[in-house]
Amino acid sequence: MKRSGTLRLLSDLSAFGGAARLRELLAGDPAVRVRGSPDGRHLLLLRPLGTVAPQLLVAARGPGAELERAWPAGQPSPLDAFFLPWPARPALVLVWESGLTEVWGAGVGPGWRLLQSTELCPGGGARVVAVAALRGRLVWCEERQAGSEGPLGPPATAFSHCVCVRTLEPSGEASTSLGRTHVLLHHCPAFGLLASCRHLFLVPTATTWPGVAHVLLIWSPGKGKVMVAAPRLGLSYSKSLNPGRGDTWDFRTLLRGLPGLLSLREPLAVHTWAPTPHGLLLLDFGGTVSLVQSHGGTRAVGILQEAPVGSRGSAALGTFQGTLACVLGSTLELLDMGSGQLLERKVLSTDRVHLLEPPAPGMEDEEELETRGSLRLLSALGLFCVGWEAPQGVELPSAKDLVFEEACGYYQRRSLRGAQLTPEELRHSSTFRAPQALASILQGHLPPSTLLTMLRTELRDYRGLEQLKAQLVAGDDEEAGWTELAEQEVARLLRTELIGDQLAQLNTVFQALPTAAWGATLRALQLQTDGNGKLRSQAPPDVWKKVLGGITAVKEPPNGILPPFELLCQCLCRLEPRWLPPFVELAQQQGGPGWGAGGPGLPLYRRALAVLGEEGTRPEALELELLLSSGRPKAVLQAVGQLVQKEQWDRALDAGLALGPSSPLLRSEIFKLLLAEFAQHRRLDAHLPLLCRLCPPELAPAELLLLLRTYLPDEVGPPTPFPEPGAEPPLTVGLLKALLEQTGTQGWPSGPVLSPYEDILWDPSTPPPTPPRDL
């Protein structure tokens, strides 16, 4: 059933102080700027510089003082005004074109109070053309007089601006703290400034020099980077821009170092810009809406049914629940952000409509929580919210029903019987008690104190997760926040059944934040190193069962989703390849029937090799280590064969000597492989002591000689006392003596005597005395 968009009245504005003046400003001037406070309780209306009667009105919902100021003709008026996201009290900042800045606060006395007044351009001679407030920072673009920054190249007036930033934070109950001024960009054109929750967008204006009016910049303070993008060219470049490290850029030098950006000379034809949490929305004069994302990429969102009429036509853009909302005159259009399909079109009763940003996370009151996820619209008729309504006739299941349905699917996946489980069977069966206990909790059979005791750990984790989300939204220490969030998500997923969506989510986390994901896995498996450099684990068998399970029968994983073991191997290959063989060796020591270790299916070393790529494309050193540490006879022989081909005799011999007494057949096979090389050339002579140690003690001398005879190269011509120049020296009896002595450690050979002189090699005493000579 098709869902429908609803436009619900939240307030007729009578709950706001100064409601009459509020309606008058909203209905009278289409150029008035409207902003909502982070807590959703205050509205700011500003008739900006250039209007007939510049005026400021701040109205509060419920108890609270209003602030109203007006500036007569000829008196300087503010360029812009913003609310500040201060949790302790509402605050706003006014910025004049001259650089004068006033910070006002409420809640520290009767009404609004001026907390601080300062100058952004104390040297004089500068003019502020745009300003924005971004997460405790004040950013502005100012025009400086030619020569104040040094000689400017032609055209001088086109690059006579700079973009500056200062921190602005509360200090105590009745004061503020302003940081020092830092210049982000020198010698830049006039930019408009638009701020979202975590990014600042620098967009071209009507006065921007046409040669660079197709370029926009995206500054991310949390990452310390700036993205230079040309949407029409499909180009974007990332550069470091961190004021804390003293980074600054000359705009002209920045563009010259980025190939391709100056190839287009046609400016962007944009009617309306709108910052959103997803990126920057732009509406062109043809009615096409595009989204410039934070990484610089641009994609088309959709095409409106109507195009803006001229540059002065009013338009507003916003997003909610994966939906694009566009107010164009008195028409509201809702488009799907993914497909661009028109979902609904509504005709409004007025063309003076403003879209408000949603309240900041964690700062909403109870009334705002009811409308979370919807979009707020403000007009002289009232404050509205637009959202999606569930189709009528759809009865939502109760919490108890959901418990048994979810448990039914869970137990069905784990059951070995062919019969289908049903929710009714779980309700009345005494075998499955967990869903019945949870259903009892949800029905309120347990007292609140008992329920709180049972869920205290889960509630603490949930509260910490919500605080972490708020920290990420605010942009404070983003790198550490994302790391902690990834660790929590991996730890949670390792406690679930890793199939379907859970496995896909685990793959996504490992691809986005591999270091944090591996750190969480390290703690879940309790991996440590012993004194010999080996890995050991104290994790329970259930954890290893989830990690080693999930073997796919197909060669290529569906949709690129890897099982947990392959995912960990891939992550190790990227982060610490040297730890992959010890990890696989440790994994082979775990396991049970059907786990992927010690059970049917591919051996773990084969699964790890598949992650490295096709045969012939794998890193040779890593492949050898995996084969040698696998303990599988075929794998070890394959590795020794590769070492022999590379003439790495020491490693080949060490691989055989490392095998214990429990692998006599494998040691014997390795010895025969190396004995064949010893019989054919002399490059193993220097390693003869190790070869003697590898010789099986139960091997009889006769058997050794038979083996050597098999491996000796065929004689091409008659034997000669000395080898030809450049030819390989033959095997001599002197070299054989050490090997034959090794075979004799278990006693006299049991085979037949092959030669009457063979006993000479086995007589440990001195040679026989010389017989007497006839005189």
Stockholm file with secondary structure:
# STOCKHOLM 1.0

chainA/1-775         MKRSGTLRLLSDLSAFGGAARLRELLAGDPAVRVRGSPDGRHLLLLRPLGTVAPQLLVAARGPGAELERAWPAGQPSPLDAFFLPWPARPALVLVWESGLTEVWGAGVGPGWRLLQSTELCPGGGARVVAVAALRGRLVWCEERQAGSEGPLGPPATAFSHCVCVRTLEPSGEASTSLGRTHVLLHHCPAFGLLASCRHLFLVPTATTWPGVAHVLLIWSPGKGKVMVAAPRLGLSYSKSLNPGRGDTWDFRTLLRGLPGLLSLREPLAVHTWAPTPHGLLLLDFGGTVSLVQSHGGTRAVGILQEAPVGSRGSAALGTFQGTLACVLGSTLELLDMGSGQLLERKVLSTDRVHLLEPPAPGMEDEEELETRGSLRLLSALGLFCVGWEAPQGVELPSAKDLVFEEACGYYQRRSLRGAQLTPEELRHSSTFRAPQALASILQGHLPPSTLLTMLRTELRDYRGLEQLKAQLVAGDDEEAGWTELAEQEVARLLRTELIGDQLAQLNTVFQALPTAAWGATLRALQLQTDGNGKLRSQAPPDVWKKVLGGITAVKEPPNGILPPFELLCQCLCRLEPRWLPPFVELAQQQGGPGWGAGGPGLPLYRRALAVLGEEGTRPEALELELLLSSGRPKAVLQAVGQLVQKEQWDRALDAGLALGPSSPLLRSEIFKLLLAEFAQHRRLDAHLPLLCRLCPPELAPAELLLLLRTYLPDEVGPPTPFPEPGAEPPLTVGLLKALLEQTGTQGWPSGPVLSPYEDILWDPSTPPPTPPRDL
#=GR chainA/1-775 SS CCCEEEEEEEECSTTBTTHHHHHHHHHHCTTCEEEECTTSSEEEEEECTTSSSCEEEEEEBSSCCCEEEECCTTSCCEEEEEEECCSSSCEEEEEETTSEEEEEEESSSSSEEEEEEEESCTTSSEEEEEEEECSSEEEEEEEECTBTTBCCCSSGGGGCEEEEEEEEEECSSSCEEECCCEEEEEEECCEEEEECSSCEEEEECTTSCGGGTTCEEEEETTTTEEEEEETTTTEEEEEECCGGGTCCEEHHHHHHTSTTGGGCCCCCCEEEEEEETTEEEEEETTSEEEEECTTSCEEEEEECSSCCCTTTSCEEEEEETTEEEEEETTEEEEEETTTCCEEEEEECSCSCCEEECCCCTTCCCHHHHHTTTSEEEEETTEEEEEEEECCTTCCCCCHHHHHHHHHHHHHHHHCCSSSCCCHHHHHHCSSCCHHHHHHHHHTTCSCHHHHHHHHHHHHHHHHHHHHHHHHHHHTTTHHHHHHHHHHHHHHHHTTSCCSTHHHHHHHHHHHHCHHHHHHHHHHHHTEEECTTSCEEECCCHHHHHHHHCCCCSSSSCGGGCCCHHHHHHHHHHHHCGGGHHHHHHHHHHSCCTTSSSSSSSSCHHHHHHHHHCSTTSSCHHHHHHHHHHTCCHHHHHHHHHHHHHTTCHHHHHHHHHTSCTTCHHHHHHHHHHHHHHHHHCSTTGGGHHHHHHHSCTTCCHHHHHHHHHHHSCCCCSCCCSSCCTTSCCCCCHHHHHHHHHHHGGGSSCCSCCCCTTHHHHHCCSCCCCCCCCCC
#=GC SS_cons         CCCEEEEEEEECSTTBTTHHHHHHHHHHCTTCEEEECTTSSEEEEEECTTSSSCEEEEEEBSSCCCEEEECCTTSCCEEEEEEECCSSSCEEEEEETTSEEEEEEESSSSSEEEEEEEESCTTSSEEEEEEEECSSEEEEEEEECTBTTBCCCSSGGGGCEEEEEEEEEECSSSCEEECCCEEEEEEECCEEEEECSSCEEEEECTTSCGGGTTCEEEEETTTTEEEEEETTTTEEEEEECCGGGTCCEEHHHHHHTSTTGGGCCCCCCEEEEEEETTEEEEEETTSEEEEECTTSCEEEEEECSSCCCTTTSCEEEEEETTEEEEEETTEEEEEETTTCCEEEEEECSCSCCEEECCCCTTCCCHHHHHTTTSEEEEETTEEEEEEEECCTTCCCCCHHHHHHHHHHHHHHHHCCSSSCCCHHHHHHCSSCCHHHHHHHHHTTCSCHHHHHHHHHHHHHHHHHHHHHHHHHHHTTTHHHHHHHHHHHHHHHHTTSCCSTHHHHHHHHHHHHCHHHHHHHHHHHHTEEECTTSCEEECCCHHHHHHHHCCCCSSSSCGGGCCCHHHHHHHHHHHHCGGGHHHHHHHHHHSCCTTSSSSSSSSCHHHHHHHHHCSTTSSCHHHHHHHHHHTCCHHHHHHHHHHHHHTTCHHHHHHHHHTSCTTCHHHHHHHHHHHHHHHHHCSTTGGGHHHHHHHSCTTCCHHHHHHHHHHHSCCCCSCCCSSCCTTSCCCCCHHHHHHHHHHHGGGSSCCSCCCCTTHHHHHCCSCCCCCCCCCC
//
